[in-house]
Amino acid sequence: MSDEELQEHEEEVRPMKLVLAKVCVLSSSLPIHSIQLRKLAYTIVNSPTITKKLWENTCKELNYPVRLMPRDCPTRWNSTHTMLKFAADYKEVIERLTESKDMRKFELDEEEWVMVTQLRDVFYDATTYFSSASPNIADVIPSMDFIDTSLNNAALNVDLHPAIRTATALSKRVMNKYYARTDATDVYRIAMSKSSR
């Protein structure tokens, strides 16, 4: 991919990165695409005297169970999905919380909320697939096929936000790079031949 193509893709993915960033402020410092939600999660957890109390009071006021927003963690493969699911479920609480002057920077507009929901749904298939059974080496190729199909479907789905389609297309490219390497690995060949018996 040329530098120009990378720059173009980065521009297309930027809105999604900003949404994730808003959701994560309460979470952790990860790539820009998660910044808003990630920053929000981080802020709630790390401000026990002001923001956390405001969060708890807002949850109670709106009759939501008082739970902290899950933080997106780079070492947990399903944490982004967990954070996005929570944000979608607690949309009303997050919207009320971000009405206050100090929290406006975490506010999501309607287009951003659509992206939260769509991105959550894109992650859902992979999350449920890998959470359903204990993986073994013979499941790697079928798993990669499943992920490839899911990413391909998302990349071609015109109902999804363009930033999400671009990100899934880029993810598919990266996954295919590793997928191509399985043919050169003896362990996978042996496992696949054993699983086909």
C-alpha positions as semicolon CSV with decimal commas, in nm:
position;residue;x (nm);y (nm);z (nm)
1;M;0,000;0,000;0,000
2;S;0,143;0,336;-0,097
3;D;0,187;0,629;0,141
4;E;-0,097;0,810;-0,036
5;E;-0,331;0,511;0,006
6;L;-0,239;0,485;0,374
7;Q;-0,309;0,856;0,422
8;E;-0,645;0,820;0,243
9;H;-0,744;0,522;0,458
10;E;-0,637;0,707;0,772
11;E;-0,864;0,998;0,678
12;E;-1,157;0,759;0,616
13;V;-1,108;0,578;0,949
14;R;-1,056;0,894;1,155
15;P;-1,425;0,940;1,254
16;M;-1,436;0,588;1,398
17;K;-1,113;0,645;1,589
18;L;-1,252;0,962;1,742
19;V;-1,569;0,783;1,855
20;L;-1,371;0,509;2,025
21;A;-1,155;0,771;2,186
22;K;-1,458;0,941;2,340
23;V;-1,593;0,614;2,478
24;C;-1,256;0,521;2,628
25;V;-1,153;0,825;2,824
26;L;-1,294;0,630;3,107
27;S;-1,086;0,340;2,992
28;S;-0,725;0,350;2,873
29;S;-0,497;0,520;2,627
30;L;-0,527;0,335;2,300
31;P;-0,531;0,435;1,933
32;I;-0,719;0,749;1,833
33;H;-1,018;0,555;1,698
34;S;-1,119;0,461;2,053
35;I;-1,026;0,785;2,215
36;Q;-1,362;0,940;2,308
37;L;-1,526;0,638;2,471
38;R;-1,190;0,519;2,604
39;K;-1,122;0,859;2,757
40;L;-1,465;0,868;2,917
41;A;-1,413;0,526;3,076
42;Y;-1,069;0,633;3,198
43;T;-1,203;0,958;3,343
44;I;-1,481;0,785;3,535
45;V;-1,252;0,524;3,685
46;N;-0,970;0,763;3,769
47;S;-1,175;1,045;3,922
48;P;-1,332;0,885;4,229
49;T;-1,434;1,208;4,399
50;I;-1,607;1,398;4,120
51;T;-1,669;1,215;3,794
52;K;-1,723;0,873;3,948
53;K;-1,979;1,016;4,192
54;L;-2,151;1,198;3,906
55;W;-2,158;0,871;3,710
56;E;-2,304;0,677;4,003
57;N;-2,566;0,945;4,072
58;T;-2,664;0,961;3,704
59;C;-2,701;0,580;3,691
60;K;-2,924;0,584;4,000
61;E;-3,127;0,880;3,876
62;L;-3,200;0,702;3,546
63;N;-3,260;0,363;3,716
64;Y;-2,957;0,191;3,569
65;P;-2,749;-0,054;3,771
66;V;-2,441;0,129;3,898
67;R;-2,157;-0,029;3,703
68;L;-1,831;0,119;3,589
69;M;-1,777;0,143;3,219
70;P;-1,549;-0,142;3,104
71;R;-1,216;-0,016;2,981
72;D;-1,071;-0,110;2,646
73;C;-0,751;-0,302;2,706
74;P;-0,497;-0,385;2,432
75;T;-0,419;-0,725;2,586
76;R;-0,781;-0,843;2,591
77;W;-0,911;-0,928;2,246
78;N;-1,280;-0,872;2,326
79;S;-1,251;-0,559;2,543
80;T;-1,344;-0,319;2,262
81;H;-1,668;-0,510;2,204
82;T;-1,741;-0,513;2,578
83;M;-1,684;-0,138;2,601
84;L;-1,897;-0,062;2,294
85;K;-2,180;-0,288;2,414
86;F;-2,177;-0,119;2,753
87;A;-2,174;0,229;2,593
88;A;-2,472;0,139;2,372
89;D;-2,661;-0,006;2,669
90;Y;-2,581;0,299;2,886
91;K;-2,633;0,556;2,609
92;E;-2,889;0,750;2,815
93;V;-2,653;0,770;3,114
94;I;-2,358;0,875;2,898
95;E;-2,565;1,140;2,723
96;R;-2,686;1,283;3,055
97;L;-2,335;1,277;3,201
98;T;-2,186;1,455;2,902
99;E;-2,442;1,736;2,928
100;S;-2,237;1,887;3,208
101;K;-1,987;2,156;3,112
102;D;-1,675;1,965;3,215
103;M;-1,781;1,646;3,035
104;R;-1,889;1,795;2,700
105;K;-1,563;1,689;2,538
106;F;-1,683;1,326;2,564
107;E;-2,022;1,394;2,410
108;L;-2,112;1,183;2,105
109;D;-2,334;1,313;1,827
110;E;-2,595;1,094;1,657
111;E;-2,361;0,983;1,377
112;E;-2,106;0,877;1,637
113;W;-2,372;0,677;1,828
114;V;-2,462;0,501;1,502
115;M;-2,094;0,410;1,462
116;V;-2,081;0,278;1,820
117;T;-2,374;0,048;1,749
118;Q;-2,244;-0,065;1,410
119;L;-1,893;-0,129;1,538
120;R;-2,032;-0,322;1,835
121;D;-2,228;-0,540;1,592
122;V;-1,922;-0,599;1,371
123;F;-1,727;-0,720;1,677
124;Y;-2,020;-0,930;1,801
125;D;-1,975;-1,224;1,562
126;A;-1,606;-1,269;1,634
127;T;-1,659;-1,225;2,008
128;T;-1,935;-1,486;2,031
129;Y;-1,753;-1,723;1,797
130;F;-1,435;-1,727;2,003
131;S;-1,618;-1,726;2,336
132;S;-1,824;-2,034;2,250
133;A;-1,558;-2,305;2,262
134;S;-1,203;-2,371;2,362
135;P;-0,983;-2,326;2,056
136;N;-0,728;-2,575;1,934
137;I;-0,474;-2,568;1,654
138;A;-0,707;-2,746;1,409
139;D;-0,962;-2,466;1,454
140;V;-0,725;-2,190;1,341
141;I;-0,794;-2,215;0,966
142;P;-1,174;-2,246;1,001
143;S;-1,163;-1,957;1,249
144;M;-0,964;-1,743;1,010
145;D;-1,212;-1,831;0,734
146;F;-1,497;-1,722;0,960
147;I;-1,328;-1,394;1,048
148;D;-1,236;-1,335;0,682
149;T;-1,599;-1,381;0,578
150;S;-1,722;-1,153;0,859
151;L;-1,471;-0,879;0,771
152;N;-1,549;-0,912;0,402
153;N;-1,924;-0,882;0,467
154;A;-1,870;-0,575;0,684
155;A;-1,634;-0,413;0,430
156;L;-1,896;-0,452;0,158
157;N;-2,201;-0,358;0,369
158;V;-2,314;-0,019;0,237
159;D;-2,539;0,024;0,543
160;L;-2,230;0,061;0,762
161;H;-2,051;0,392;0,814
162;P;-1,768;0,440;0,559
163;A;-1,510;0,455;0,840
164;I;-1,617;0,112;0,964
165;R;-1,611;-0,034;0,612
166;T;-1,261;0,104;0,556
167;A;-1,136;-0,026;0,892
168;T;-1,274;-0,375;0,827
169;A;-1,119;-0,379;0,479
170;L;-0,781;-0,285;0,630
171;S;-0,824;-0,549;0,901
172;K;-0,898;-0,807;0,634
173;R;-0,573;-0,717;0,455
174;V;-0,370;-0,764;0,772
175;M;-0,544;-1,092;0,854
176;N;-0,486;-1,223;0,500
177;K;-0,115;-1,148;0,538
178;Y;-0,101;-1,388;0,834
179;Y;-0,343;-1,633;0,678
180;A;-0,109;-1,674;0,381
181;R;0,170;-1,776;0,617
182;T;-0,019;-2,081;0,747
183;D;0,060;-2,278;0,431
184;A;0,430;-2,259;0,513
185;T;0,386;-2,388;0,869
186;D;0,423;-2,761;0,931
187;V;0,219;-2,752;1,254
188;Y;-0,091;-2,626;1,073
189;R;-0,053;-2,878;0,792
190;I;-0,028;-3,164;1,040
191;A;-0,320;-3,036;1,247
192;M;-0,539;-2,987;0,941
193;S;-0,461;-3,334;0,808
194;K;-0,545;-3,488;1,148
195;S;-0,871;-3,292;1,178
196;S;-0,992;-3,404;0,833
197;R;-0,986;-3,775;0,929
